[in-house]
Amino acid sequence: METTQYDREEHIFTAFLDPYMKFSSGLFSSHETSFENSVIEMLDFLLDSAQISNGARVLEIGTGWGCLIKRLKERFPHATYTGVSPSAAQITYVREHVDQQAPIHVCAFELAEVQGPFDAIFLSGTFCHLQDKFLQLERIFNLLAEGGRLIIEDSFFRSRQAMEVLRECSARGEVQTAMFGWAELMPLSSLLDISESIGFHLVSCRDFTDDYERTGKEWIRRLAKSALSYPAKKDMLFYLRLANNGWHRNAYCYALTFERPRRVDMPSVLELVNKEA
């Protein structure tokens, strides 16, 4: 198996990430927001979007370097957390620096034997890595409690046309796969179609493209100034610059909140029509 960014040693990421080690967008609420605070604001936004409270049952698909569980434990120490990650390097980091008892399934979500129900499920930068997205979203729907929320923070193609053009760019695809692992971005409209057919209710959708672009520029600045040695520094700088160049041109970043509706015993439209007749 080829090494991707998820398998690289932590020192590469500590060279440019924030103390929470979040490898996706921050939230810059103003021009004065610092890089470090933007990460905390984004994590709080995600947790608040899921309506997390103490005692909540949380599943994270793709733990990364532990940013979500770290913030979750700070704000809601009595919430229960389950993670899924195929990266041994990241799981080791989480257990050494965040929570040594963190229950994490060491495999891809497609292979994880996870038992619900959960009050909230998070995919932060990991939805694009799911194989057979319809099947996995259907599974996620069934893992949620009624009224439970799914939070997806990820990149999406600007349009179907942009998707087709970029898929034909083999050089870009090779760079992405080498650094990022297998991923399949889709237009936002495709996700909305799939989620609607499964039965999800869309609660909110927020555009974070500008925030992610600003985050990427901060990563590049910090990495360029770091003492990280070559070739790791050169390779990561190339990837970050390539990725950050695509915002608005090819892709947008969105954070979406979906809900599994509660069952409501109501007559169907046909029944109401027949009753009125």
N, C-alpha and C positions, 0 to 999 in steps of 0.2 A: 504493500500500500504506500502511495506517495505521501510525503509529509506536507500537510497544509498548515495554515496559520493556527488552527486549533490544536495542533500537536507541538507547536514551537515552545521553547522554554520561556518561562515567565519574565526573565530579565529583558527580553525584547519588548514586551508590552509595558513593563514598568518604566521603560525609557520614555514613553510618551503618553500613557493613559493617566487618568486621574486616580486618586487614592481608592476609589471604589472599583477601579479596573473595568469600567463600562466601555465596551467596544462597539458602541452605536451612538446615536445622536444624543446630544444634550438638549436642554430647553433654555434658550436665552430670552428671558422675559423682558429684558431691556438691554440697551447698549452697554450699560455698566455691569451687567452680570458677568462674574468671573467664570472661567472655564470650570473650575471645581464646583462652584455653586450651580452651574447649568446642569451638571450631572445629578446633583441632589434634587433639583427642581423637576427633572425629567422622571426620576425614579418615583418621586412623590406623585407626579401626575399620573403615572401608570397605576400605582397602588390606589390612588383616589378614584380613578376611572373604574377600577374593579370593585369599588366600595368595600375595601378590606376593613375588617375589624378584628379585635382579639378573639381568638377561637376559630377564625376562618381557616378553611382547608384549601391550601394553595398547591397547584402543580405548575412547575416551570419546565417547559420543553426547550432544552438548551440552556444549561446553567451559566455558560460562559465562565468568567473568573469570579463569579459569586456576588456581583453587584446587587442583584435583586434580593437575594436571601439576606445579605448584610443589612440593607435598608429595611427590609421586612422585620427582622429581629430587633432593630433599633426602635421602630415605631410600634410594632405589634408583637411583643415577646411571647404571647400565648397563641399566636397563629401556628398552625402545623404546616410544614413544608415538605414537599416531595419534588425531587429533581430528576431529570433525564439528560444524560450527556454521553456521547461516544468518546469524549476526549479524556484520556487518563491523566494528561498533564494538567488540565483544568480542574478535574476532580481532586487531584492531589493538592493543588493550590487552595481550593475551597476548604478542604478538610484541615489544612495546615494554618490557614490565615483567617478563615471566616467561621466555620462551624465544623469541628472534628467529628460530630455525630450526624452530620447532614445525611439524610437518607436519599441517596442518589443512585438511580439505575444506570449502570455503566454499559450503555448500548444506545443505538439509535432508537428514536421513539417508535418506529415501526416494529421493533422487536421487544419493546418494553412491556412487561406484564404489570400494568398499572391498574389499581383498583380504585374506583371512585366511590361516592360522588365527591366532586370538588366544588367549592364556592367560587373559585377563580382559577383560570388557566392562562399562563403567559407564554407568548412566543416573541422574544425581543431579538430581532435580526435572524431568526431561525425558521420562520415560515417558509422562506425560499428554499430551504434544504429538505423539506418534506417530500418524500416520494409519493406519488399518487395522492395529490392534495385533496381531491374529493373524498376518497376513502378515509384519509386521516382526519379531515374536518368532521366527517360523520361520526368517527370514533370519539373525537373531542366533544362533540355535541352530547353523546351518550355518557361521557364521563362527568359532565356538568350536572350539578343539582338544578332543579327547577329554579329559575331566577338567577342562576349562576352566570358569571360573565367570562368571556374570552377576550383577551387583550392581544392584539397583533401590532407590533411596531416593526416595520420593514420597508424595504425598497420595492417599488413597482415601476414597470415600464410606463413611460409617458403616454404611449398609445400602442395599438396593435401594430401599426406601421413601424414604430421604433423597435418593437420586439423583433419583427421579422428582419429588419436591417442588421440589428446587433447579433442575431443568431447566425447570420451569414459571415460574421467577422470572426474567422477562426483564430487569428492571432490574439484578439482580445479574450476570446473564450479560453484559450490555453493559459493565459496569464491568470485569469480568474480562477480556473480549476486548480492550478498549481498553488496559489496562495490561499484560496477561499474554500476549496473543496467543491464537490458537485453542488450546483444550485440551479434553480429554475425560477427566474422572475416572471411575473405575469402582469398584465395591465390591471389596474384596480377594478375595472368593470368585470373582469373575469372572476375575481374573488367575490364580488358582490352577487354575481349570478349564482355561483356555487353555494355561498352561505345562505342565500334566500331559498334555494331549492331544498337545502337540508332542513331548514326550519328556524335558522337564527334570526333574531331581530337586531337590526343595526341601531345601536344607541347613539354613536357619535363617530365622526371621522375628522381628524385634524391633520393639517399639512405641516410637516416639520422639515421640508426640504431646505429652506434657508438656514435653519438651525443645524442641520446635518452638515451643510456646506461649511458653516462657520466652525463646527466641531472638527471637521476634517482639516481645515486650515490650521487650527490650533495643534492637532496631532502632528502635522507636518513641521510646524515651527518648533515644537518641543523635541521631536525626533532629530531634526537637523542640528539642534544645539546639544544633543545628548552625547555621552561618551561611548555609546554603543559601537562596537567594532564592525568593520566590513568583513564579509559581504552581507551580513544580516541587515545592517543599516541601509545599505544601498538597495537591497531587494525590497524592504518594507517601504522605503521612501518612494520607490517606483510604483509600487502597488497603490499606496495612499494617494499619490498624485493622479494616477490613472483613474481611480475610483472617484475622487473628488471632482474631476473634470467632467463627469457625466451628469451632475445635477442640473436639472432644468432642460438640458439638451436631450438626454435619453431617459432619465428616471426621476421620480419623485419619492419622497419619504413620507409615509403616513402612519399615524397611530389610530387604530380602529378599535372600538368597543362593541362587542356583540353580546347578546343575552339569550339564554335559553328561556323561552317564555314559560310562565307558569300555566298549568292547565286551568282552563276556565270552562265550566260547564255552561255553554250558551247554545241556543238553537242555531242551526245553520241558516244561511240566507234563504235557501229553498224552503226550509220549514217555516220561516217567518212569512214568506210570500204566500205559502199555502194557507197559513193561519189567517192572514188578512183577507184572502179570497173567500 
